């Protein structure tokens, strides 16, 4: 019996210790167990969402049974009009009458919310302590709510990641299209530049050819003009030729090369008192051959027979008869120079 009493007493002390170890909560189901502080217009304040594990849930109420109103992203700016302390958690009412727990808000900006927080703490005097079962139930509800928040936040994060991936893919496609367009534009510009250069080169070559042709034409014209001027300035020379018949002469032949002479085959040897050196003779031989020779030599024969001529001729051309007769004429040339310009 004494042992049983000790056991009961220990159980009661343990239960009391458990009850005292839990923080004081305000019953979310009764008006007396939660505190709502409506901030005056001058106390309306704002804060930033700091939770970066996904989207943060905005609830329709801070108490049990609330529903999801909407989601807010990290860094989103919220305006608050009221605050409410439920158990150890302070909730803030947004301007569209949603509720966000304090834990998801920026610590720095929460300093601006001190007026709402102090009013909520000052007036949140619990009037009734919940039992252990109620605390367990509330803890389960809080855990379910946290799990729901985490699931919503994970879904929002997945959606955000998918949206980010789609945006990245679209951006990559846009960059690729932009690069392709830029490459095409660069190729078109290069082709156009090459065509322009080719056209410029062709034009330059054509211009050079035209200049060369014009220069050649100018040179030809200058040469023709100069020739015309020279022709106009050149004296007109007119030569008249007459002959004097000197009768019949005996004609003999000799080959100067055989005699070792270099006088050539254009001369004739004669009696220099009859035909002085330099006299031009036309010799019409009895065989019909006509020769024109210039007196350039003489010989012993000329003194014994002044009417004999010894004609220079290659051995192969000397007539087979050896000696012929011929009619000899002295060619008289008279030149007249007319220093007059010809009309063009």
DRENZALUM-724150 format. One record per residue: residue number from 1; x, y, z of N, C-alpha, C in turn. Coordinates in pm, whole numbers. Layout:
N
SITE   i    n_u    n_v    n_w   ca_u   ca_v   ca_w    c_u    c_v    c_w
SITE NUM      X      Y      Z      X      Y      Z      X      Y      Z
...
//
This chain:
344
SITE   i    n_u    n_v    n_w   ca_u   ca_v   ca_w    c_u    c_v    c_w
SITE   1     83   -121      0      0      0      0     86    125      0
SITE   2    189    122     78    279    236     86    351    256    -48
SITE   3    385    140   -109    451    146   -240    357    202   -346
SITE   4    229    164   -343    131    214   -439    111    362   -422
SITE   5    105    411   -300     88    554   -275    207    633   -328
SITE   6    324    577   -311    444    646   -362    441    656   -513
SITE   7    392    551   -576    384    551   -725    288    656   -773
SITE   8    169    666   -711     68    765   -750    123    904   -730
SITE   9    187    926   -617    241   1059   -586    347   1098   -689
SITE  10    432   1001   -731    537   1031   -831    476   1066   -964
SITE  11    364    996  -1000    297   1023  -1127    239   1161  -1127
SITE  12    181   1203  -1017    121   1336  -1009    227   1444  -1022
SITE  13    340   1421   -955    450   1520   -964    503   1529  -1106
SITE  14    511   1414  -1173    562   1413  -1312    470   1487  -1403
SITE  15    338   1462  -1386    241   1532  -1471    249   1680  -1447
SITE  16    267   1720  -1320    278   1864  -1289    400   1924  -1354
SITE  17    508   1847  -1353    632   1897  -1415    616   1914  -1564
SITE  18    544   1817  -1627    521   1827  -1773    439   1949  -1802
SITE  19    335   1971  -1721    247   2086  -1745    322   2214  -1729
SITE  20    412   2220  -1630    487   2343  -1606    593   2365  -1711
SITE  21    643   2256  -1774    751   2272  -1874    700   2327  -2004
SITE  22    571   2314  -2036    513   2366  -2161    489   2514  -2147
SITE  23    510   2594  -2259    480   2737  -2251    332   2759  -2243
SITE  24    296   2871  -2186    156   2902  -2173     95   2929  -2308
SITE  25    -20   2874  -2342    -89   2893  -2470   -224   2958  -2444
SITE  26   -269   3025  -2544   -403   3080  -2541   -488   2993  -2629
SITE  27   -602   2948  -2580   -688   2859  -2656   -732   2928  -2784
SITE  28   -701   2864  -2899   -735   2923  -3028   -882   2913  -3057
SITE  29   -956   2833  -2979  -1098   2815  -3009  -1186   2908  -2931
SITE  30  -1134   2979  -2828  -1217   3068  -2749  -1163   3207  -2758
SITE  31  -1246   3303  -2740  -1209   3442  -2747  -1118   3481  -2632
SITE  32  -1132   3404  -2516  -1055   3442  -2399   -912   3393  -2405
SITE  33   -878   3300  -2496   -745   3241  -2496   -656   3298  -2604
SITE  34   -696   3396  -2683   -606   3462  -2778   -629   3611  -2770
SITE  35   -534   3685  -2818   -541   3830  -2808   -518   3891  -2945
SITE  36   -607   3974  -2991   -593   4046  -3118   -578   4192  -3087
SITE  37   -473   4251  -3140   -448   4393  -3118   -465   4465  -3250
SITE  38   -559   4550  -3259   -580   4631  -3380   -496   4756  -3367
SITE  39   -406   4773  -3464   -315   4888  -3458   -384   5010  -3514
SITE  40   -368   5123  -3447   -421   5247  -3505   -349   5280  -3633
SITE  41   -401   5380  -3706   -346   5415  -3838   -200   5450  -3829
SITE  42   -158   5513  -3722    -18   5556  -3711     74   5439  -3685
SITE  43     16   5322  -3639     98   5206  -3607    107   5106  -3721
SITE  44     36   5130  -3830     43   5037  -3943    187   5033  -3994
SITE  45    238   4912  -4012    379   4900  -4049    395   4793  -4155
SITE  46    520   4757  -4186    547   4666  -4298    672   4586  -4267
SITE  47    694   4477  -4348    810   4390  -4328    835   4313  -4456
SITE  48    952   4246  -4463    989   4164  -4579    984   4017  -4539
SITE  49    949   3930  -4639    948   3787  -4617   1090   3736  -4632
SITE  50   1138   3658  -4532   1278   3614  -4533   1294   3465  -4555
SITE  51   1187   3387  -4554   1199   3242  -4571   1243   3214  -4714
SITE  52   1358   3141  -4730   1411   3116  -4863   1407   2970  -4901
SITE  53   1330   2888  -4829   1316   2748  -4865   1203   2724  -4962
SITE  54   1135   2826  -5005   1022   2815  -5096    927   2930  -5072
SITE  55    801   2909  -5109    700   3012  -5087    651   3008  -4943
SITE  56    613   3122  -4891    557   3134  -4756    405   3145  -4766
SITE  57    334   3067  -4680    187   3062  -4687    127   3180  -4610
SITE  58     29   3243  -4669    -53   3343  -4601   -187   3275  -4570
SITE  59   -220   3266  -4438   -339   3191  -4395   -457   3285  -4376
SITE  60   -577   3223  -4377   -699   3302  -4356   -719   3337  -4209
SITE  61   -649   3263  -4118   -667   3286  -3974   -543   3232  -3903
SITE  62   -509   3286  -3785   -396   3233  -3709   -435   3117  -3619
SITE  63   -560   3080  -3615   -606   2977  -3523   -629   2847  -3597
SITE  64   -661   2741  -3519   -681   2609  -3576   -798   2611  -3675
SITE  65   -782   2535  -3786   -887   2528  -3887   -871   2630  -3998
SITE  66   -761   2705  -3997   -743   2806  -4101   -718   2739  -4235
SITE  67   -732   2817  -4344   -710   2770  -4480   -607   2861  -4548
SITE  68   -552   2807  -4653   -450   2884  -4730   -521   2996  -4806
SITE  69   -471   3118  -4788   -528   3232  -4860   -448   3258  -4989
SITE  70   -314   3259  -4977   -226   3278  -5093    -84   3248  -5050
SITE  71     11   3266  -5140    153   3245  -5111    231   3371  -5144
SITE  72    339   3393  -5070    426   3507  -5097    569   3456  -5113
SITE  73    646   3525  -5193    782   3482  -5223    882   3549  -5129
SITE  74   1004   3494  -5128   1111   3551  -5045   1142   3693  -5091
SITE  75   1151   3783  -4993   1182   3923  -5024   1061   4007  -5056
SITE  76    942   3942  -5061    822   4021  -5094    788   4114  -4977
SITE  77    741   4231  -5007    712   4334  -4908    564   4326  -4870
SITE  78    535   4322  -4738    398   4311  -4689    367   4427  -4596
SITE  79    245   4473  -4602    194   4575  -4510    103   4509  -4407
SITE  80    121   4546  -4279     43   4484  -4171    -43   4590  -4100
SITE  81   -161   4539  -4056   -255   4631  -3988   -286   4584  -3845
SITE  82   -268   4454  -3817   -298   4401  -3684   -196   4294  -3649
SITE  83   -193   4259  -3519   -112   4146  -3475   -193   4064  -3376
SITE  84   -156   3934  -3366   -230   3845  -3276   -134   3739  -3224
SITE  85   -133   3721  -3094    -44   3622  -3035   -124   3498  -2999
SITE  86    -88   3386  -3064   -152   3258  -3038    -45   3167  -2979
SITE  87    -68   3131  -2848     33   3058  -2775    163   3140  -2775
SITE  88    274   3082  -2818    400   3157  -2815    431   3224  -2949
SITE  89    343   3206  -3049    367   3259  -3184    290   3389  -3204
SITE  90    355   3490  -3254    288   3616  -3290    260   3613  -3438
SITE  91    133   3642  -3472     89   3645  -3611     59   3791  -3648
SITE  92     84   3825  -3776     56   3960  -3824    -44   3954  -3938
SITE  93   -143   4043  -3927   -250   4048  -4029   -208   4143  -4142
SITE  94   -217   4091  -4264   -181   4172  -4381   -296   4265  -4417
SITE  95   -267   4357  -4509   -370   4455  -4549   -487   4389  -4620
SITE  96   -467   4266  -4677   -578   4195  -4741   -636   4090  -4646
SITE  97   -609   4106  -4513   -669   4022  -4408   -620   3878  -4415
SITE  98   -497   3860  -4447   -434   3730  -4433   -342   3734  -4312
SITE  99   -289   3616  -4271   -207   3609  -4151    -77   3536  -4182
SITE 100     36   3593  -4130    169   3537  -4151    238   3526  -4016
SITE 101    301   3410  -3985    374   3398  -3858    497   3487  -3858
SITE 102    536   3526  -3738    650   3617  -3722    781   3553  -3769
SITE 103    788   3417  -3760    915   3350  -3788    961   3367  -3933
SITE 104    867   3399  -4025    902   3410  -4167    929   3553  -4209
SITE 105    938   3645  -4113    955   3785  -4147   1095   3832  -4113
SITE 106   1137   3938  -4179   1271   3993  -4161   1290   4044  -4018
SITE 107   1404   4006  -3960   1433   4049  -3824   1454   4199  -3818
SITE 108   1523   4252  -3916   1551   4396  -3916   1423   4477  -3926
SITE 109   1339   4437  -4019   1216   4514  -4035   1118   4487  -3922
SITE 110   1137   4375  -3850   1048   4349  -3738   1069   4451  -3627
SITE 111   1184   4518  -3628   1201   4623  -3529   1099   4734  -3549
SITE 112   1055   4751  -3674    952   4850  -3699    816   4804  -3646
SITE 113    805   4671  -3623    677   4617  -3576    672   4609  -3423
SITE 114    768   4673  -3356    775   4660  -3210    649   4711  -3142
SITE 115    588   4815  -3198    466   4869  -3133    355   4766  -3135
SITE 116    340   4693  -3250    236   4590  -3255    271   4473  -3164
SITE 117    400   4436  -3163    441   4321  -3083    424   4348  -2934
SITE 118    463   4468  -2888    450   4501  -2747    304   4503  -2705
SITE 119    217   4558  -2792     74   4560  -2756     18   4420  -2749
SITE 120     66   4333  -2841     16   4196  -2838     63   4126  -2711
SITE 121    191   4147  -2671    242   4083  -2549    174   4139  -2424
SITE 122    146   4270  -2425     88   4333  -2305    -54   4286  -2279
SITE 123   -126   4260  -2384   -268   4226  -2367   -295   4078  -2374
SITE 124   -191   4001  -2417   -213   3857  -2431   -192   3791  -2297
SITE 125   -294   3800  -2204   -287   3739  -2071   -375   3617  -2073
SITE 126   -314   3501  -2071   -397   3380  -2080   -491   3371  -1960
SITE 127   -611   3339  -1987   -712   3323  -1880   -736   3179  -1847
SITE 128   -678   3092  -1930   -705   2951  -1906   -588   2871  -1960
SITE 129   -533   2786  -1883   -422   2701  -1924   -479   2573  -1981
SITE 130   -431   2537  -2095   -485   2417  -2159   -430   2294  -2091
SITE 131   -500   2186  -2107   -456   2060  -2050   -347   2000  -2138
SITE 132   -289   1893  -2086   -183   1823  -2162   -237   1769  -2293
SITE 133   -356   1715  -2292   -416   1661  -2415   -438   1771  -2516
SITE 134   -486   1887  -2464   -508   1997  -2558   -376   2046  -2617
SITE 135   -272   2047  -2529   -141   2090  -2580    -90   1993  -2686
SITE 136   -109   1863  -2660    -67   1764  -2760   -144   1782  -2889
SITE 137   -277   1808  -2875   -358   1828  -2995   -312   1951  -3070
SITE 138   -285   2060  -2993   -240   2184  -3059   -105   2163  -3125
SITE 139    -16   2088  -3055    116   2060  -3115    101   1982  -3244
SITE 140     10   1883  -3244    -14   1805  -3365    -66   1895  -3477
SITE 141   -158   1986  -3434   -212   2080  -3536   -101   2167  -3592
SITE 142    -14   2216  -3499     97   2300  -3545    189   2222  -3639
SITE 143    213   2094  -3603    299   2012  -3689    236   1990  -3825
SITE 144    103   1963  -3822     34   1946  -3952     41   2073  -4035
SITE 145     21   2185  -3962     26   2314  -4032    166   2338  -4090
SITE 146    271   2307  -4010    407   2325  -4057    435   2235  -4176
SITE 147    380   2107  -4168    399   2016  -4281    330   2068  -4405
SITE 148    206   2122  -4382    132   2179  -4496    209   2296  -4555
SITE 149    265   2381  -4464    347   2495  -4512    467   2445  -4591
SITE 150    533   2342  -4537    652   2291  -4606    616   2234  -4742
SITE 151    501   2158  -4749    459   2101  -4878    427   2211  -4978
SITE 152    353   2314  -4928    319   2425  -5018    444   2498  -5064
SITE 153    534   2516  -4967    658   2585  -5003    740   2502  -5100
SITE 154    742   2367  -5081    816   2281  -5174    754   2286  -5313
SITE 155    618   2283  -5317    550   2291  -5447    580   2423  -5515
SITE 156    575   2532  -5435    606   2663  -5493    749   2669  -5542
SITE 157    841   2606  -5463    981   2603  -5505    997   2525  -5634
SITE 158    924   2408  -5645    932   2329  -5768    880   2409  -5887
SITE 159    766   2477  -5862    711   2560  -5971    809   2671  -6009
SITE 160    869   2731  -5905    965   2838  -5933   1086   2784  -6010
SITE 161   1132   2661  -5969   1246   2601  -6040   1209   2570  -6184
SITE 162   1087   2515  -6205   1043   2486  -6342   1033   2613  -6424
SITE 163    976   2716  -6361    966   2845  -6432   1104   2900  -6464
SITE 164   1196   2887  -6366   1332   2934  -6390   1399   2856  -6502
SITE 165   1378   2721  -6504   1437   2640  -6610   1380   2678  -6745
SITE 166   1245   2698  -6748   1183   2739  -6875   1235   2874  -6920
SITE 167   1248   2966  -6822   1301   3099  -6857   1445   3088  -6907
SITE 168   1526   3000  -6841   1664   2983  -6885   1670   2925  -7026
SITE 169   1581   2824  -7051   1578   2765  -7186   1536   2868  -7290
SITE 170   1434   2947  -7254   1389   3051  -7348   1500   3154  -7371
SITE 171   1569   3189  -7262   1679   3285  -7276   1790   3228  -7363
SITE 172   1821   3096  -7341   1926   3034  -7424   1884   3031  -7571
SITE 173   1755   2996  -7595   1707   2997  -7734   1714   3135  -7794
SITE 174   1677   3235  -7712   1683   3373  -7761   1825   3414  -7793
SITE 175   1919   3374  -7703   2061   3408  -7727   2112   3339  -7853
SITE 176   2073   3209  -7869   2116   3135  -7989   2061   3200  -8116
SITE 177   1931   3237  -8110   1871   3304  -8226   1939   3436  -8254
SITE 178   1969   3509  -8144   2037   3638  -8161   2175   3619  -8221
SITE 179   2247   3516  -8171   2381   3489  -8225   2374   3449  -8371
SITE 180   2272   3364  -8405   2257   3323  -8544   2226   3442  -8633
SITE 181   2137   3529  -8583   2104   3650  -8662   2226   3738  -8679
SITE 182   2303   3752  -8570   2424   3834  -8578   2524   3774  -8676
SITE 183   2538   3638  -8672   2631   3572  -8765   2586   3590  -8910
SITE 184   2454   3573  -8933   2402   3593  -9068   2424   3736  -9114
SITE 185   2398   3830  -9024   2419   3972  -9059   2565   3998  -9091
SITE 186   2656   3937  -9011   2799   3957  -9036   2840   3898  -9170
SITE 187   2787   3777  -9203   2819   3716  -9332   2766   3800  -9446
SITE 188   2642   3850  -9432   2585   3936  -9537   2667   4062  -9555
SITE 189   2710   4120  -9441   2792   4242  -9449   2925   4213  -9517
SITE 190   2986   4096  -9483   3114   4060  -9546   3098   4039  -9696
SITE 191   2990   3969  -9736   2965   3948  -9878   2943   4080  -9950
SITE 192   2865   4167  -9888   2840   4298  -9949   2970   4377  -9962
SITE 193   3055   4371  -9858   3182   4442  -9863   3271   4385  -9973
SITE 194   3272   4249  -9986   3352   4186 -10092   3302   4227 -10230
SITE 195   3169   4231 -10247   3114   4274 -10375   3151   4418 -10404
SITE 196   3143   4503 -10303   3180   4643 -10322   3326   4656 -10361
SITE 197   3413   4580 -10295   3555   4584 -10328   3580   4536 -10470
SITE 198   3509   4426 -10509   3524   4375 -10645   3478   4479 -10747
SITE 199   3365   4545 -10718   3316   4649 -10807   3414   4765 -10815
SITE 200   3470   4803 -10701   3567   4912 -10701   3691   4875 -10781
SITE 201   3739   4750 -10765   3855   4707 -10841   3825   4704 -10991
SITE 202   3706   4653 -11026   3669   4651 -11168   3660   4792 -11224
SITE 203   3601   4883 -11145   3592   5022 -11189   3731   5084 -11204
SITE 204   3820   5053 -11109   3957   5107 -11117   4030   5054 -11240
SITE 205   4014   4922 -11267   4077   4864 -11385   4022   4926 -11513
SITE 206   3890   4943 -11518   3828   5004 -11635   3879   5146 -11654
SITE 207   3888   5220 -11544   3937   5357 -11552   4082   5360 -11600
SITE 208   4164   5264 -11547   4304   5258 -11590   4314   5226 -11739
SITE 209   4229   5132 -11787   4229   5099 -11929   4187   5218 -12013
SITE 210   4085   5290 -11967   4041   5407 -12040   4151   5514 -12044
SITE 211   4218   5532 -11931   4327   5629 -11927   4441   5587 -12020
SITE 212   4474   5455 -12020   4580   5408 -12109   4542   5427 -12255
SITE 213   4415   5395 -12288   4369   5413 -12426   4372   5560 -12465
SITE 214   4328   5647 -12373   4330   5790 -12402   4472   5841 -12420
SITE 215   4564   5790 -12335   4704   5831 -12346   4764   5784 -12478
SITE 216   4734   5659 -12515   4784   5607 -12642   4729   5687 -12760
SITE 217   4600   5717 -12754   4540   5796 -12860   4603   5935 -12868
SITE 218   4630   5992 -12748   4694   6124 -12748   4834   6117 -12808
SITE 219   4907   6009 -12774   5041   5993 -12830   5036   5975 -12981
SITE 220   4940   5896 -13029   4925   5877 -13173   4891   6008 -13242
SITE 221   4800   6082 -13180   4764   6211 -13238   4884   6305 -13240
SITE 222   4963   6305 -13129   5081   6391 -13124   5182   6350 -13230
SITE 223   5201   6216 -13245   5295   6168 -13346   5249   6205 -13486
SITE 224   5118   6188 -13512   5065   6224 -13644   5078   6372 -13670
SITE 225   5051   6451 -13566   5064   6596 -13582   5208   6636 -13607
SITE 226   5301   6572 -13534   5442   6604 -13553   5488   6563 -13692
SITE 227   5443   6446 -13737   5480   6402 -13872   5426   6498 -13977
SITE 228   5301   6545 -13954   5243   6639 -14050   5323   6769 -14053
SITE 229   5364   6815 -13933   5443   6938 -13928   5577   6920 -13997
SITE 230   5641   6804 -13971   5769   6777 -14035   5754   6766 -14186
SITE 231   5644   6705 -14228   5621   6693 -14371   5598   6830 -14434
SITE 232   5528   6916 -14360   5504   7050 -14411   5634   7130 -14418
SITE 233   5722   7109 -14317   5844   7187 -14312   5953   7132 -14401
SITE 234   5947   7005 -14441   6053   6944 -14523   6052   7007 -14663
SITE 235   6170   7041 -14715   6176   7099 -14851   6145   6995 -14957
SITE 236   6075   7035 -15056   6041   6946 -15167   6157   6944 -15264
SITE 237   6209   6823 -15283   6323   6809 -15376   6275   6739 -15503
SITE 238   6304   6797 -15616   6266   6739 -15745   6391   6718 -15828
SITE 239   6410   6597 -15867   6530   6562 -15946   6489   6535 -16091
SITE 240   6557   6600 -16179   6536   6577 -16324   6660   6512 -16382
SITE 241   6640   6417 -16465   6750   6340 -16523   6748   6350 -16676
SITE 242   6864   6387 -16732   6882   6391 -16878   7009   6313 -16913
SITE 243   7025   6277 -17036   7143   6201 -17080   7196   6257 -17212
SITE 244   7325   6236 -17228   7393   6280 -17351   7460   6159 -17416
SITE 245   7424   6130 -17538   7476   6015 -17610   7620   6044 -17655
SITE 246   7710   5954 -17615   7851   5972 -17648   7897   5877 -17759
SITE 247   7803   5804 -17817   7837   5717 -17931   7861   5575 -17885
SITE 248   7931   5500 -17978   7954   5358 -17955   8091   5339 -17896
SITE 249   8098   5247 -17798   8223   5216 -17731   8241   5065 -17727
SITE 250   8369   5026 -17716   8404   4886 -17698   8392   4857 -17548
SITE 251   8327   4743 -17519   8304   4707 -17378   8376   4578 -17347
SITE 252   8462   4585 -17246   8527   4466 -17192   8488   4452 -17044
SITE 253   8521   4340 -16983   8475   4311 -16847   8591   4262 -16761
SITE 254   8582   4286 -16629   8680   4233 -16535   8613   4214 -16398
SITE 255   8671   4123 -16320   8617   4093 -16186   8716   4151 -16085
SITE 256   8677   4259 -16013   8770   4324 -15918   8821   4230 -15810
SITE 257   8736   4138 -15766   8779   4048 -15659   8890   3957 -15705
SITE 258   8890   3921 -15834   8996   3835 -15886   9128   3910 -15885
SITE 259   9118   4040 -15904   9239   4123 -15905   9278   4168 -15765
SITE 260   9203   4124 -15664   9232   4163 -15527   9188   4303 -15493
SITE 261   9094   4358 -15569   9044   4493 -15545   8913   4484 -15465
SITE 262   8892   4586 -15385   8768   4595 -15307   8679   4710 -15354
SITE 263   8690   4745 -15482   8615   4860 -15535   8471   4824 -15567
SITE 264   8435   4697 -15565   8298   4658 -15586   8263   4647 -15733
SITE 265   8132   4630 -15755   8086   4602 -15890   7995   4712 -15944
SITE 266   8005   4832 -15888   7923   4943 -15936   8003   5040 -16024
SITE 267   8131   5012 -16047   8215   5106 -16121   8249   5059 -16262
SITE 268   8313   5148 -16330   8360   5121 -16466   8492   5198 -16485
SITE 269   8588   5134 -16554   8716   5198 -16582   8710   5263 -16720
SITE 270   8760   5388 -16732   8752   5461 -16860   8871   5555 -16872
SITE 271   8884   5613 -16987   8983   5717 -17009   8933   5840 -16936
SITE 272   9010   5882 -16836   8961   5988 -16749   8955   6121 -16822
SITE 273   9024   6136 -16935   9011   6260 -17011   8881   6263 -17089
SITE 274   8824   6141 -17113   8695   6134 -17183   8581   6138 -17080
SITE 275   8594   6051 -16980   8492   6045 -16874   8562   6060 -16739
SITE 276   8557   6176 -16678   8622   6194 -16547   8557   6103 -16442
SITE 277   8635   6084 -16332   8580   6002 -16225   8451   6065 -16172
SITE 278   8353   5983 -16143   8225   6028 -16091   8121   6045 -16197
SITE 279   8161   6031 -16323   8063   6044 -16430   7975   5920 -16432
SITE 280   7844   5943 -16439   7748   5833 -16442   7718   5801 -16588
SITE 281   7731   5673 -16624   7713   5629 -16761   7598   5529 -16768
SITE 282   7521   5538 -16875   7422   5435 -16906   7477   5360 -17026
SITE 283   7498   5232 -17008   7562   5150 -17111   7460   5052 -17163
SITE 284   7422   5067 -17291   7327   4977 -17355   7406   4886 -17447
SITE 285   7425   4759 -17404   7512   4667 -17477   7439   4604 -17593
SITE 286   7521   4546 -17681   7467   4487 -17804   7379   4366 -17777
SITE 287   7395   4305 -17662   7309   4190 -17626   7178   4236 -17561
SITE 288   7156   4368 -17557   7032   4422 -17502   7036   4455 -17355
SITE 289   7142   4417 -17284   7153   4444 -17141   7192   4589 -17119
SITE 290   7125   4654 -17023   7149   4794 -16992   7210   4803 -16853
SITE 291   7323   4872 -16845   7391   4889 -16718   7409   5036 -16689
SITE 292   7405   5072 -16558   7440   5208 -16516   7557   5196 -16421
SITE 293   7668   5263 -16461   7788   5254 -16384   7846   5394 -16364
SITE 294   7927   5406 -16260   7995   5533 -16231   8144   5513 -16253
SITE 295   8205   5604 -16325   8348   5594 -16354   8425   5610 -16223
SITE 296   8506   5507 -16189   8583   5511 -16064   8726   5458 -16082
SITE 297   8763   5427 -16210   8897   5369 -16230   8939   5392 -16377
SITE 298   9062   5358 -16405   9115   5367 -16542   9217   5255 -16560
SITE 299   9274   5246 -16677   9374   5142 -16703   9458   5175 -16828
SITE 300   9556   5089 -16852   9645   5113 -16965   9572   5106 -17098
SITE 301   9462   5024 -17097   9385   5011 -17220   9328   5144 -17262
SITE 302   9295   5228 -17166   9226   5353 -17197   9314   5450 -17276
SITE 303   9443   5437 -17257   9531   5528 -17329   9550   5483 -17472
SITE 304   9549   5352 -17495   9562   5301 -17632   9431   5309 -17708
SITE 305   9317   5299 -17633   9185   5306 -17699   9093   5388 -17608
SITE 306   9088   5520 -17626   9004   5603 -17540   8855   5572 -17546
SITE 307   8807   5497 -17648   8666   5465 -17661   8637   5320 -17617
SITE 308   8710   5280 -17518   8687   5149 -17459   8656   5169 -17310
SITE 309   8561   5088 -17266   8524   5089 -17122   8543   4948 -17068
SITE 310   8599   4939 -16950   8617   4809 -16883   8519   4805 -16764
SITE 311   8414   4724 -16779   8303   4722 -16682   8332   4619 -16573
SITE 312   8316   4659 -16445   8332   4566 -16332   8210   4476 -16323
SITE 313   8236   4343 -16315   8123   4248 -16311   8174   4117 -16253
SITE 314   8089   4051 -16180   8126   3921 -16125   8153   3823 -16239
SITE 315   8246   3734 -16214   8288   3642 -16319   8174   3559 -16375
SITE 316   8082   3521 -16291   7972   3436 -16335   7873   3511 -16424
SITE 317   7874   3647 -16414   7780   3727 -16494   7843   3782 -16623
SITE 318   7972   3766 -16640   8038   3820 -16761   7989   3744 -16883
SITE 319   7942   3816 -16988   7893   3750 -17110   8001   3658 -17169
SITE 320   7956   3552 -17230   8049   3452 -17284   8131   3507 -17401
SITE 321   8075   3609 -17467   8148   3667 -17581   8274   3739 -17536
SITE 322   8275   3785 -17416   8391   3849 -17360   8402   3996 -17391
SITE 323   8379   4035 -17516   8386   4175 -17557   8260   4207 -17636
SITE 324   8198   4318 -17603   8078   4362 -17673   8092   4508 -17709
SITE 325   8002   4553 -17793   7993   4696 -17825   7870   4750 -17754
SITE 326   7870   4880 -17728   7758   4939 -17654   7745   5086 -17687
SITE 327   7620   5134 -17673   7595   5276 -17685   7606   5335 -17546
SITE 328   7688   5441 -17534   7716   5499 -17402   7655   5638 -17394
SITE 329   7582   5661 -17281   7522   5791 -17256   7572   5842 -17120
SITE 330   7595   5973 -17119   7629   6037 -16992   7499   6084 -16928
SITE 331   7476   6040 -16800   7352   6077 -16728   7377   6208 -16656
SITE 332   7293   6304 -16691   7301   6436 -16627   7184   6449 -16528
SITE 333   7210   6469 -16403   7106   6484 -16300   7108   6627 -16249
SITE 334   6993   6689 -16249   6978   6824 -16196   6875   6820 -16084
SITE 335   6911   6867 -15965   6820   6866 -15850   6776   7007 -15818
SITE 336   6649   7025 -15790   6594   7155 -15753   6526   7140 -15617
SITE 337   6560   7223 -15521   6500   7222 -15387   6400   7336 -15375
SITE 338   6280   7302 -15338   6175   7402 -15322   6147   7416 -15172
SITE 339   6191   7524 -15114   6173   7547 -14971   6036   7607 -14944
SITE 340   5940   7537 -14988   5802   7580 -14967   5730   7472 -14888
SITE 341   5641   7514 -14799   5563   7419 -14720   5448   7367 -14803
SITE 342   5431   7237 -14798   5315   7179 -14865   5190   7205 -14783
SITE 343   5086   7232 -14851   4958   7252 -14783   4902   7117 -14745
SITE 344   4842   7112 -14624   4788   6986 -14575   4640   6982 -14605
//
